[in-house]
Amino acid sequence: MAVTAKAAQLDMAAPLPTAFIKLGLATYADLLLHLPLRYEDETRITPIANVLHGQLTQVQGVVTHCEVQYKPRKQLVARIADADGELSLRFLHFYGSQTKQFTLGNVIRAVGEARGGFFGLEMVHARCRVVSADAGLPESLTPVYPAAAGVSQTLLRKQIALVLAQADLSDTLPELVREQYRLMDFANSVLALHHPAPDVSLTALATRDHPAWQRIKFDELLAQQLSLRLARQTRRALGAPAIGSGSDLAERLLAALPFALTSAQQRVWQEIRSDMGQPYPMQRLLQGDVGSGKTVVAALAAAQAIGGGYQAAFMAPTEILAEQHYYKLRSWFEPLGVEVVWLTGSLPKKAKQAAMDKLLSGEARLAAGTHALFQEQVAFARLGLAVVDEQHRFGVAQRLALRQKGVQPHQLMMSATPIPRTLSMSYYADLDVSVIDELPPGRTPIVTKLVTDNRRDELVGLVRDKCQTGAQVYWVCPLIEESEKLQLQTAEDTFAALSLALPDVKVGLVHGRMRSADKAAVMTKFAAGDIDLLVATTVIEVGVDVPNASLMVIEHAERMGLAQLHQLRGRVGRGAAKSACVLLYQQPLSALARARLKIIFESADGFYIASEDLNLRGPGEFLGARQSGAPMLRFADLAEDTDLLAKAQQAAELMLKQYPAAVESHLARWLAGRQEFVKA
């Protein structure tokens, strides 16, 4: 479907040609907010004599010469002259018909970057067009848009000009809101960004500090806040079982624990307990640094659900973590008469069917497992609580699938990757958030050391000494088998090398490609002290709890992200022994790797590390956008626009209470075709 400048009237909801999909544009209405990357100044012509080397300039002159040269390679070379000087235009790639443009005597207007050539000043692949000698100049800067194959700047400018001429640019913000936050009106903001006046500050446009940019960013953040609040209202209207504390199962579990809850755990448990007693679905995010004791709080919530006559399910992203949950939950619940089943994709068919039958009949009141619990054939008799561990690793659709297993069960999501405040304000605004900000007593501080790879032999000696004193050690490698692209030390090679170098040390190996039963056997031996040194890939990143392990070596630490390094480091320091984490790295370090290692070396505070990680990577990579289904902001920057975000939150509350019609029109403008904004 082709649309030309002659089109009488555009249907804003009509689909664009398929080439536009690469730019994330589906309808003509989307073009309104396809904003420029930068601008070129074609509002003035620079005399050729005044053109500076390396400067992007517009010149105009008469063609004095044109030829196709064949040495040293085929190229088109033309020369244009004005009253003050002469300049060459060189094209290394050109069409045969292009020579007609440079017919002697034609007036050419050229935009390009000038540089010194063999025969004076020249422009290579300048943007040229034939004009009349008295042709006028544009009254605004020329926008340069994000483009793609099949979608040229010329096409984008033409289509966007059509949209700007016909689109509804009326304001969706109540005047009170615009005045309160001193915001530019929408129509002028959009026009100012697509076609800025020649005297505008290019710096303000580039840094997005211009009032027009402030309005666009505010509108985007407001749309996000409104959609999240509406999603929350929709969920609350669905209804859920009000599970009170009529049973004493949670109290019995608490009394049977070999430790007391910290004050932070007690506070968070009361928040969750209160939520589960409401007649609408709990949607709470439980945050806590590694080792802060989130699992026991979630277990208390499960006990409340089970005591109230319902079932509970614990979901984890990896089999090792799910299995850790299973054994821990069994040790806590089976003495209380509660059967716990284990469900994972690698289970034999017969065992899997047996577990599913027990969940369907209600015989099993508690399930632990991986994404296998999301499968359609898995049905619960009466699911009242879903606990999702490491929730950022699950997609929205997967979490929804779990929620639909029961009549809107309560949902508790856990994360050991602390969410920085700006992310919590933005992407988790529809959730209630609880934070365990206190570590249990008895945890020893972990000493972090940076060691270069050329000290490997010295490090092996340290591991030998540690194991001989009865301590246990992790040695973590990032790959399982040799990769040609990344020549990293692999787990299998390391296992072989350490087994040879340390004949008196019992060495074990665990990685993600092992059979579930084999992994479980190795982990059980390590937990029991039958293995001194465990060589592992990052499958042990979360959930593994071996108090006697007091040293961790992380191979190629420069290749890992901050959250992963912090999680791995949290596997030691769980007992009374003094613990250390050695980050083994190879030179040379990139600037990003150096920044990461500096942060992890200097701090053990998960929230500080997460905040710095956000600054280094941005929200998309931090959240794992593809995995989480989290909406990414196109224009606002959470690191820079915290103040705008706070204002958008305030405005969202006001508009939902007083301006429902404005809410509808604002969301229609911003969310049409972008349903990923609406968080499930």
C-alpha positions as CSV (number, residue, x, y, z in Angstrom):
1,M,0.0,0.0,0.0
2,A,1.6,3.2,-1.1
3,V,0.5,6.6,0.2
4,T,1.6,9.8,-1.6
5,A,1.6,13.5,-0.7
6,K,-1.5,13.8,-2.9
7,A,-3.7,11.7,-0.5
8,A,-6.8,13.6,0.3
9,Q,-7.5,12.3,3.8
10,L,-5.5,9.8,5.9
11,D,-7.1,7.1,8.0
12,M,-4.9,7.4,11.1
13,A,-5.8,3.9,12.2
14,A,-4.9,2.4,8.7
15,P,-1.8,0.1,8.6
16,L,1.4,1.4,7.2
17,P,3.4,-0.4,4.5
18,T,5.2,-3.5,6.0
19,A,8.6,-1.9,5.7
20,F,7.6,0.4,8.6
21,I,7.2,-2.5,11.0
22,K,11.0,-2.6,11.4
23,L,10.7,0.8,13.0
24,G,8.0,-0.3,15.4
25,L,5.4,1.7,13.4
26,A,2.1,0.0,12.7
27,T,-0.4,2.8,11.8
28,Y,-0.3,6.4,10.5
29,A,-1.1,7.6,14.0
30,D,2.3,6.1,15.2
31,L,4.2,8.5,12.9
32,L,3.1,11.4,15.0
33,L,5.4,10.2,17.8
34,H,8.2,9.0,15.5
35,L,10.5,11.8,16.6
36,P,13.8,12.9,15.0
37,L,17.2,11.7,16.1
38,R,18.8,14.9,15.1
39,Y,18.5,17.9,12.7
40,E,20.2,19.5,9.8
41,D,20.2,23.2,9.2
42,E,19.0,23.8,5.6
43,T,17.6,27.2,6.4
44,R,20.7,29.0,5.3
45,I,23.3,28.7,2.5
46,T,27.0,29.0,3.3
47,P,29.2,30.7,0.7
48,I,31.7,28.0,-0.6
49,A,34.6,30.2,0.4
50,N,33.4,30.1,4.1
51,V,32.9,26.3,4.3
52,L,35.0,24.7,7.1
53,H,36.7,21.3,6.9
54,G,34.6,18.7,8.8
55,Q,31.5,20.9,9.0
56,L,28.0,19.8,7.9
57,T,27.1,22.6,5.5
58,Q,24.6,23.5,2.9
59,V,26.0,25.2,-0.2
60,Q,24.5,26.2,-3.6
61,G,26.3,26.6,-6.9
62,V,26.2,26.2,-10.7
63,V,27.5,23.0,-12.2
64,T,30.8,23.8,-14.0
65,H,32.0,20.2,-14.6
66,C,30.8,16.6,-14.5
67,E,32.5,13.4,-15.5
68,V,32.6,9.7,-14.7
69,Q,36.2,8.7,-13.7
70,Y,37.5,5.2,-13.9
71,K,40.8,5.5,-11.9
72,P,41.5,4.5,-9.2
73,R,37.8,3.3,-9.2
74,K,34.6,4.2,-11.0
75,Q,33.2,7.3,-9.5
76,L,31.1,10.3,-10.5
77,V,32.7,13.7,-9.9
78,A,31.0,17.1,-10.4
79,R,32.1,20.6,-9.6
80,I,29.8,23.5,-8.6
81,A,30.8,27.2,-8.2
82,D,29.2,30.2,-6.6
83,A,30.4,33.8,-6.6
84,D,33.1,33.1,-4.0
85,G,34.5,29.7,-4.7
86,E,34.3,26.2,-6.1
87,L,33.7,22.7,-4.6
88,S,33.8,19.1,-5.8
89,L,31.0,16.6,-5.3
90,R,32.2,13.0,-5.4
91,F,30.0,9.8,-5.6
92,L,31.6,6.4,-5.2
93,H,28.2,4.7,-5.7
94,F,25.8,6.2,-8.2
95,Y,23.2,5.5,-10.8
96,G,23.9,6.2,-14.5
97,S,20.9,8.6,-14.6
98,Q,22.4,10.7,-11.8
99,T,24.8,12.4,-14.3
100,K,21.7,14.2,-15.7
101,Q,21.3,16.0,-12.4
102,F,24.7,17.6,-12.9
103,T,24.1,19.0,-16.4
104,L,26.3,22.0,-17.0
105,G,24.5,25.2,-15.9
106,N,22.1,23.4,-13.4
107,V,21.9,25.1,-10.0
108,I,22.6,22.5,-7.3
109,R,21.8,22.8,-3.6
110,A,24.1,20.3,-1.7
111,V,24.2,19.3,2.0
112,G,27.2,17.3,3.3
113,E,30.4,17.3,5.3
114,A,33.2,19.1,3.6
115,R,36.7,17.8,3.6
116,G,40.0,18.5,1.8
117,G,40.5,16.5,-1.5
118,F,43.2,16.3,-4.2
119,F,41.7,19.3,-5.9
120,G,40.6,21.4,-3.0
121,L,37.4,21.2,-0.9
122,E,35.0,18.3,-1.7
123,M,31.9,16.6,-0.3
124,V,31.5,12.8,-0.7
125,H,27.9,11.5,-1.2
126,A,26.4,14.9,-0.4
127,R,22.6,15.1,-0.6
128,C,21.9,17.1,-3.8
129,R,18.9,18.4,-5.6
130,V,18.4,20.7,-8.6
131,V,16.8,24.1,-7.7
132,S,16.0,27.3,-9.4
133,A,18.5,30.2,-8.8
134,D,15.9,32.0,-6.6
135,A,14.5,29.0,-4.8
136,G,13.4,29.8,-1.2
137,L,14.8,28.1,1.9
138,P,12.9,26.1,4.5
139,E,11.7,28.0,7.6
140,S,12.6,25.2,10.0
141,L,15.4,22.7,10.7
142,T,15.3,19.5,8.6
143,P,14.5,16.5,10.8
144,V,16.6,13.3,10.5
145,Y,14.4,10.3,11.7
146,P,15.3,6.8,12.7
147,A,15.0,5.0,9.3
148,A,15.3,1.4,8.0
149,A,15.7,-0.4,4.7
150,G,12.8,0.5,2.4
151,V,11.9,3.5,4.6
152,S,14.0,6.5,3.5
153,Q,14.3,10.0,5.1
154,T,12.4,11.4,2.1
155,L,9.5,9.0,2.6
156,L,9.4,9.5,6.4
157,R,9.4,13.3,6.0
158,K,6.6,13.2,3.4
159,Q,4.4,10.8,5.4
160,I,5.0,12.6,8.7
161,A,4.2,16.0,7.1
162,L,0.8,14.5,6.0
163,V,0.1,13.2,9.4
164,L,1.0,16.5,11.1
165,A,-1.4,18.3,8.7
166,Q,-4.3,15.9,9.4
167,A,-3.9,14.4,12.9
168,D,-5.9,15.4,15.9
169,L,-3.3,17.4,18.0
170,S,-5.8,18.5,20.6
171,D,-4.5,18.3,24.2
172,T,-5.3,15.3,26.3
173,L,-4.1,17.0,29.5
174,P,-6.5,19.1,31.6
175,E,-5.5,22.7,31.7
176,L,-5.1,22.5,35.5
177,V,-2.4,19.8,35.0
178,R,-0.6,21.7,32.3
179,E,-0.5,24.8,34.4
180,Q,0.5,23.0,37.6
181,Y,3.5,21.4,36.0
182,R,4.2,24.3,33.6
183,L,4.0,22.1,30.5
184,M,4.0,23.2,26.9
185,D,0.8,22.3,25.0
186,F,0.9,19.1,23.0
187,A,0.4,20.5,19.5
188,N,3.2,23.0,19.8
189,S,5.4,20.4,21.4
190,V,5.0,18.0,18.5
191,L,5.4,20.7,15.8
192,A,8.5,22.1,17.6
193,L,10.2,18.6,17.6
194,H,9.3,17.7,14.0
195,H,10.1,21.2,12.6
196,P,12.1,23.3,15.1
197,A,12.7,27.0,14.4
198,P,16.2,27.9,13.0
199,D,17.1,29.8,16.2
200,V,16.3,26.9,18.6
201,S,19.0,25.6,20.9
202,L,20.3,22.4,19.3
203,T,21.9,21.5,22.6
204,A,18.5,21.6,24.4
205,L,17.1,19.4,21.6
206,A,20.0,16.9,21.8
207,T,19.9,16.6,25.6
208,R,16.0,16.5,25.5
209,D,15.9,19.4,28.0
210,H,13.8,21.6,25.6
211,P,10.2,22.3,26.9
212,A,8.8,20.3,24.0
213,W,10.8,17.3,25.0
214,Q,9.8,17.7,28.6
215,R,6.1,17.6,27.6
216,I,6.6,14.5,25.4
217,K,8.5,12.6,28.2
218,F,5.9,13.7,30.8
219,D,3.1,12.4,28.5
220,E,4.8,9.0,28.0
221,L,5.4,8.6,31.8
222,L,1.8,9.6,32.5
223,A,0.5,7.0,30.1
224,Q,2.6,4.3,31.8
225,Q,1.4,5.3,35.2
226,L,-2.3,5.5,34.1
227,S,-2.1,2.1,32.5
228,L,-0.5,0.5,35.5
229,R,-3.0,2.0,37.9
230,L,-5.9,0.8,35.7
231,A,-4.4,-2.7,35.5
232,R,-4.3,-2.7,39.3
233,Q,-8.0,-1.5,39.5
234,T,-9.0,-4.2,37.0
235,R,-7.3,-7.0,39.1
236,R,-8.8,-5.8,42.3
237,A,-12.3,-5.9,40.7
238,L,-11.8,-9.6,39.9
239,G,-12.0,-10.9,43.4
240,A,-10.0,-13.6,45.2
241,P,-10.4,-15.8,48.2
242,A,-10.1,-13.9,51.4
243,I,-7.7,-16.2,53.3
244,G,-7.6,-15.1,56.9
245,S,-5.6,-16.5,59.8
246,G,-8.3,-18.9,61.1
247,S,-5.8,-21.8,61.0
248,D,-2.8,-22.2,63.3
249,L,-0.6,-23.8,60.5
250,A,1.5,-20.7,60.0
251,E,2.1,-20.4,63.8
252,R,3.0,-24.1,64.0
253,L,5.5,-23.6,61.1
254,L,7.0,-20.6,62.8
255,A,7.4,-22.4,66.1
256,A,9.1,-25.4,64.4
257,L,11.7,-23.2,62.7
258,P,15.2,-23.5,64.2
259,F,15.6,-19.7,64.0
260,A,13.7,-16.6,64.8
261,L,12.5,-14.1,62.2
262,T,14.3,-10.8,61.9
263,S,12.2,-7.7,62.6
264,A,12.2,-7.0,58.8
265,Q,10.9,-10.5,58.1
266,Q,8.2,-10.1,60.7
267,R,7.1,-6.7,59.2
268,V,6.9,-8.1,55.7
269,W,5.1,-11.2,56.8
270,Q,2.4,-9.1,58.4
271,E,2.0,-7.1,55.2
272,I,1.5,-10.3,53.2
273,R,-0.8,-11.8,55.8
274,S,-3.0,-8.7,55.7
275,D,-3.1,-8.8,51.9
276,M,-4.2,-12.4,51.7
277,G,-7.1,-11.6,54.0
278,Q,-8.5,-9.2,51.5
279,P,-11.2,-10.2,48.9
280,Y,-9.1,-9.2,45.9
281,P,-5.9,-10.8,44.6
282,M,-2.7,-9.9,46.4
283,Q,-0.1,-8.7,43.9
284,R,3.0,-8.1,46.0
285,L,6.7,-8.0,45.1
286,L,8.9,-9.2,47.9
287,Q,12.4,-7.8,47.6
288,G,15.4,-8.7,49.7
289,D,19.2,-9.0,49.2
290,V,20.7,-12.4,48.8
291,G,20.5,-14.3,52.1
292,S,17.9,-12.0,53.7
293,G,15.3,-14.8,54.2
294,K,12.6,-14.3,51.6
295,T,11.8,-18.0,51.2
296,V,10.7,-18.5,54.8
297,V,8.4,-15.5,54.6
298,A,6.9,-17.0,51.4
299,A,6.5,-20.4,53.2
300,L,4.5,-18.7,56.0
301,A,2.2,-17.2,53.3
302,A,1.9,-20.8,51.8
303,A,1.0,-22.1,55.3
304,Q,-1.7,-19.4,55.6
305,A,-3.2,-20.5,52.2
306,I,-3.0,-24.2,53.1
307,G,-4.5,-23.6,56.6
308,G,-7.3,-21.8,54.9
309,G,-8.2,-24.8,52.8
310,Y,-6.3,-23.8,49.6
311,Q,-3.2,-25.0,47.7
312,A,0.0,-23.1,47.2
313,A,2.6,-23.3,44.3
314,F,6.3,-22.3,44.4
315,M,7.7,-21.4,40.9
316,A,11.4,-21.1,40.1
317,P,13.2,-20.4,36.9
318,T,15.8,-23.2,37.1
319,E,15.6,-26.8,38.3
320,I,18.3,-26.4,40.8
321,L,16.5,-23.5,42.5
322,A,13.1,-25.3,42.3
323,E,14.7,-28.4,43.8
324,Q,16.2,-26.4,46.6
325,H,12.8,-25.0,47.3
326,Y,11.2,-28.5,47.2
327,Y,13.6,-30.0,49.7
328,K,13.4,-27.0,52.0
329,L,9.6,-26.9,51.9
330,R,9.4,-30.6,52.5
331,S,11.6,-30.3,55.6
332,W,9.3,-27.6,57.0
333,F,5.9,-28.9,55.9
334,E,5.9,-32.7,56.0
335,P,6.4,-32.7,59.8
336,L,3.2,-30.6,59.9
337,G,1.3,-33.2,57.8
338,V,1.4,-31.3,54.5
339,E,2.3,-33.2,51.4
340,V,4.7,-31.4,49.0
341,V,5.0,-32.5,45.3
342,W,7.8,-31.8,42.9
343,L,7.0,-31.0,39.2
344,T,9.6,-30.3,36.5
345,G,9.9,-30.9,32.8
346,S,12.7,-33.5,33.2
347,L,10.6,-35.8,35.5
348,P,9.8,-39.3,34.1
349,K,6.3,-39.4,32.6
350,K,4.9,-41.7,35.4
351,A,6.3,-39.5,38.2
352,K,5.0,-36.3,36.5
353,Q,1.5,-37.8,36.1
354,A,1.5,-38.9,39.7
355,A,2.3,-35.4,40.9
356,M,-0.4,-33.9,38.6
357,D,-3.0,-36.3,39.9
358,K,-2.2,-35.3,43.5
359,L,-2.6,-31.6,42.6
360,L,-5.8,-32.2,40.8
361,S,-7.3,-34.2,43.6
362,G,-6.1,-31.8,46.3
363,E,-4.1,-34.6,48.1
364,A,-1.0,-32.5,47.6
365,R,-1.5,-29.0,49.1
366,L,1.9,-27.6,48.1
367,A,3.8,-27.8,44.8
368,A,7.4,-26.7,43.9
369,G,8.6,-26.7,40.4
370,T,9.8,-24.9,37.2
371,H,7.8,-23.6,34.2
372,A,6.4,-27.1,34.0
373,L,3.7,-25.9,36.4
374,F,2.5,-23.5,33.7
375,Q,1.6,-26.3,31.3
376,E,-2.1,-26.6,30.3
377,Q,-2.5,-30.2,31.5
378,V,-1.5,-29.2,35.1
379,A,-4.6,-28.4,37.1
380,F,-5.0,-27.5,40.8
381,A,-8.0,-28.5,42.9
382,R,-8.0,-25.1,44.7
383,L,-5.0,-22.9,44.1
384,G,-5.0,-20.0,46.5
385,L,-1.4,-18.7,46.4
386,A,1.2,-18.6,43.7
387,V,4.8,-17.7,44.7
388,V,7.1,-16.8,41.8
389,D,10.8,-16.7,42.7
390,E,13.2,-14.6,40.7
391,Q,10.1,-13.2,39.0
392,H,12.0,-11.1,36.5
393,R,13.0,-14.3,34.7
394,F,9.4,-15.2,33.9
395,G,7.4,-13.5,31.1
396,V,4.1,-11.8,31.8
397,A,2.3,-14.6,29.8
398,Q,3.8,-17.3,32.0
399,R,2.7,-15.5,35.2
400,L,-0.8,-15.1,33.8
401,A,-0.9,-18.8,33.0
402,L,-0.2,-19.6,36.6
403,R,-2.7,-17.1,37.9
404,Q,-5.4,-18.8,35.8
405,K,-4.9,-22.1,37.5
406,G,-7.2,-21.0,40.3
407,V,-9.9,-18.5,40.8
408,Q,-7.6,-15.5,40.9
409,P,-5.1,-16.8,43.5
410,H,-3.0,-14.4,45.5
411,Q,0.4,-13.8,43.9
412,L,3.7,-13.2,45.7
413,M,6.7,-12.4,43.5
414,M,10.2,-12.6,44.9
415,S,13.4,-11.0,43.7
416,A,16.9,-11.1,45.1
417,T,17.9,-8.6,42.4
418,P,16.9,-5.4,44.3
419,I,14.8,-3.0,42.1
420,P,16.2,0.6,42.2
421,R,13.6,3.2,43.3
422,T,13.1,4.7,39.9
423,L,12.3,1.3,38.4
424,S,10.0,0.5,41.2
425,M,8.2,3.8,40.7
426,S,7.9,3.2,37.0
427,Y,7.6,-0.5,36.0
428,Y,6.2,-1.9,39.3
429,A,3.8,0.9,40.1
430,D,0.9,-1.6,39.9
431,L,2.4,-3.8,42.6
432,D,2.7,-3.5,46.4
433,V,6.3,-3.8,47.3
434,S,7.8,-5.2,50.5
435,V,11.5,-5.0,51.3
436,I,13.5,-7.2,53.7
437,D,16.2,-4.7,54.4
438,E,18.0,-6.7,57.2
439,L,20.2,-9.8,57.1
440,P,19.7,-12.6,59.6
441,P,22.2,-12.6,62.5
442,G,25.3,-14.8,62.2
443,R,26.0,-13.8,58.6
444,T,29.7,-13.0,58.1
445,P,30.8,-10.1,55.9
446,I,32.3,-11.4,52.6
447,V,35.7,-10.1,51.6
448,T,35.9,-9.5,47.8
449,K,39.2,-9.8,46.0
450,L,40.2,-9.0,42.5
451,V,42.9,-11.3,41.1
452,T,44.3,-11.4,37.5
453,D,44.4,-14.7,35.7
454,N,48.2,-15.0,35.8
455,R,47.9,-15.7,39.6
456,R,45.8,-18.8,39.0
457,D,48.4,-21.2,40.4
458,E,48.6,-19.2,43.6
459,L,44.8,-19.3,43.8
460,V,44.8,-23.1,43.4
461,G,47.1,-23.3,46.4
462,L,44.7,-21.2,48.4
463,V,41.8,-23.5,47.5
464,R,44.0,-26.5,48.6
465,D,44.7,-24.9,52.0
466,K,41.0,-24.0,52.5
467,C,39.8,-27.6,51.8
468,Q,42.4,-29.1,54.1
469,T,41.0,-27.0,57.0
470,G,37.5,-28.5,56.4
471,A,36.0,-25.6,54.5
472,Q,34.2,-26.0,51.1
473,V,34.8,-24.0,47.9
474,Y,32.8,-23.0,44.8
475,W,34.7,-22.5,41.5
476,V,32.3,-20.9,39.0
477,C,32.9,-20.9,35.2
478,P,30.7,-19.1,32.6
479,L,30.7,-21.8,29.9
480,I,30.1,-25.5,29.8
481,E,32.2,-26.4,26.7
482,E,34.7,-24.7,24.5
483,S,33.4,-21.8,22.4
484,E,35.4,-20.4,19.4
485,K,34.0,-17.0,19.9
486,L,34.7,-16.7,23.6
487,Q,37.9,-18.5,24.6
488,L,36.9,-18.8,28.2
489,Q,38.0,-21.4,30.8
490,T,35.2,-23.9,30.7
491,A,33.6,-25.9,33.6
492,E,34.6,-29.3,32.2
493,D,38.2,-28.2,31.5
494,T,38.5,-26.6,34.9
495,F,37.1,-29.7,36.6
496,A,39.7,-31.8,34.9
497,A,42.5,-29.4,35.7
498,L,41.6,-28.9,39.4
499,S,41.1,-32.7,39.9
500,L,44.6,-33.2,38.5
501,A,46.2,-30.4,40.5
502,L,44.4,-31.3,43.8
503,P,44.5,-35.1,44.1
504,D,43.7,-35.0,47.8
505,V,40.6,-32.8,47.3
506,K,37.2,-34.2,46.5
507,V,36.1,-32.3,43.4
508,G,32.6,-32.3,42.0
509,L,31.0,-30.8,38.8
510,V,27.5,-29.4,38.2
511,H,26.2,-27.6,35.1
512,G,22.9,-26.9,33.4
513,R,23.2,-29.7,30.8
514,M,23.4,-32.5,33.3
515,R,20.4,-34.7,34.0
516,S,18.3,-33.4,36.8
517,A,19.0,-36.5,39.0
518,D,22.7,-36.2,38.4
519,K,22.7,-32.5,39.4
520,A,20.6,-33.3,42.5
521,A,23.1,-36.0,43.5
522,V,26.1,-33.7,43.2
523,M,24.4,-30.9,45.1
524,T,23.3,-33.3,47.9
525,K,26.9,-34.5,48.2
526,F,28.2,-31.0,48.4
527,A,25.6,-29.9,51.0
528,A,26.5,-33.0,53.0
529,G,30.2,-32.2,52.9
530,D,31.1,-35.2,50.7
531,I,32.5,-32.8,48.1
532,D,35.2,-30.2,49.0
533,L,35.4,-28.2,45.8
534,L,32.4,-27.7,43.5
535,V,33.1,-26.6,40.0
536,A,29.9,-25.1,38.6
537,T,28.4,-22.9,35.9
538,T,26.1,-20.1,37.0
539,V,23.3,-22.6,37.7
540,I,24.2,-22.1,41.3
541,E,23.5,-18.4,41.0
542,V,20.4,-18.4,43.2
543,G,18.9,-20.5,46.0
544,V,21.9,-22.7,46.8
545,D,22.5,-22.7,50.6
546,V,25.6,-24.5,52.0
547,P,26.7,-22.8,55.2
548,N,30.1,-24.5,55.2
549,A,31.1,-23.0,51.9
550,S,33.3,-20.0,52.7
551,L,35.3,-19.4,49.4
552,M,34.1,-18.7,45.9
553,V,36.2,-18.2,42.8
554,I,34.5,-16.7,39.8
555,E,36.3,-17.3,36.5
556,H,36.1,-14.5,33.9
557,A,34.3,-12.2,36.3
558,E,34.8,-9.4,33.7
559,R,32.3,-11.2,31.4
560,M,29.5,-11.3,34.0
561,G,26.9,-8.7,34.9
562,L,26.7,-7.0,38.3
563,A,23.5,-8.7,39.4
564,Q,24.9,-12.1,38.5
565,L,28.2,-11.4,40.4
566,H,26.3,-10.2,43.4
567,Q,24.0,-13.2,43.4
568,L,27.0,-15.6,43.1
569,R,28.9,-13.9,45.9
570,G,25.8,-14.4,48.1
571,R,26.3,-18.2,48.0
572,V,29.1,-17.9,50.6
573,G,29.1,-16.1,53.9
574,R,26.1,-18.2,55.1
575,G,27.8,-19.7,58.1
576,A,30.0,-18.5,60.9
577,A,33.3,-18.9,59.0
578,K,35.1,-15.9,57.5
579,S,34.2,-15.9,53.8
580,A,35.8,-14.5,50.6
581,C,34.9,-14.2,47.0
582,V,37.7,-14.0,44.4
583,L,36.9,-12.4,41.1
584,L,39.4,-13.9,38.6
585,Y,39.7,-11.7,35.5
586,Q,41.7,-11.4,32.3
587,Q,43.4,-8.3,31.0
588,P,42.8,-6.1,29.1
589,L,39.5,-4.9,30.7
590,S,36.9,-2.9,28.8
591,A,35.7,0.3,30.4
592,L,32.4,-1.3,31.2
593,A,34.0,-4.4,32.8
594,R,36.3,-2.1,34.8
595,A,33.3,-0.1,36.1
596,R,31.5,-3.3,37.0
597,L,34.4,-4.9,38.9
598,K,35.0,-1.6,40.8
599,I,31.3,-1.4,41.9
600,I,31.2,-5.1,43.1
601,F,34.6,-4.8,44.8
602,E,33.6,-1.7,46.7
603,S,30.1,-2.5,47.8
604,A,28.1,-5.4,49.2
605,D,24.8,-3.4,49.3
606,G,22.5,-5.0,46.7
607,F,20.3,-1.9,46.3
608,Y,23.4,0.3,45.6
609,I,24.7,-2.3,43.2
610,A,21.3,-2.5,41.4
611,S,21.2,1.2,41.1
612,E,24.6,1.4,39.6
613,D,23.7,-1.5,37.3
614,L,20.7,0.4,36.1
615,N,22.9,3.4,35.3
616,L,25.4,1.2,33.4
617,R,22.8,-0.8,31.4
618,G,19.5,1.0,31.2
619,P,16.1,-0.4,32.2
620,G,15.7,-2.6,29.1
621,E,18.7,-4.8,29.8
622,F,18.4,-4.5,33.6
623,L,14.8,-5.9,33.5
624,G,15.6,-8.3,30.6
625,A,12.8,-6.8,28.5
626,R,12.3,-9.7,26.2
627,Q,12.0,-12.2,29.1
628,S,9.9,-10.0,31.4
629,G,7.5,-8.4,29.0
630,A,8.3,-5.1,30.7
631,P,7.4,-1.9,28.8
632,M,10.4,0.1,27.6
633,L,10.2,3.8,27.6
634,R,11.0,5.4,24.2
635,F,11.7,9.0,25.3
636,A,12.0,9.3,29.1
637,D,15.1,8.3,30.9
638,L,14.6,7.0,34.4
639,A,18.1,8.1,35.5
640,E,17.5,11.6,34.2
641,D,13.8,12.1,34.6
642,T,13.0,11.1,38.2
643,D,11.4,14.4,38.9
644,L,9.1,14.1,35.8
645,L,8.2,10.6,36.9
646,A,7.1,11.8,40.3
647,K,5.0,14.5,38.7
648,A,3.5,12.0,36.3
649,Q,2.5,9.8,39.3
650,Q,0.8,12.8,41.0
651,A,-1.0,13.7,37.7
652,A,-2.2,10.1,37.2
653,E,-3.8,10.0,40.6
654,L,-5.6,13.4,39.9
655,M,-6.8,12.4,36.4
656,L,-8.2,9.1,37.5
657,K,-10.2,10.8,40.2
658,Q,-11.3,13.9,38.4
659,Y,-10.8,13.6,34.6
660,P,-11.8,10.1,33.4
661,A,-12.5,11.3,29.8
662,A,-8.9,12.8,29.7
663,V,-7.5,9.5,30.9
664,E,-9.2,7.6,28.0
665,S,-8.0,10.0,25.3
666,H,-4.5,10.2,26.7
667,L,-4.2,6.4,26.7
668,A,-5.7,6.2,23.2
669,R,-3.0,8.5,21.9
670,W,-0.1,6.8,23.6
671,L,-1.0,3.1,23.9
672,A,-2.7,2.5,20.5
673,G,-0.8,-0.5,19.1
674,R,1.6,-0.5,22.1
675,Q,-0.2,-2.9,24.4
676,E,3.0,-4.0,26.1
677,F,2.5,-0.9,28.2
678,V,-0.4,-2.5,29.9
679,K,1.2,-4.8,32.5
680,A,-0.5,-8.0,33.2
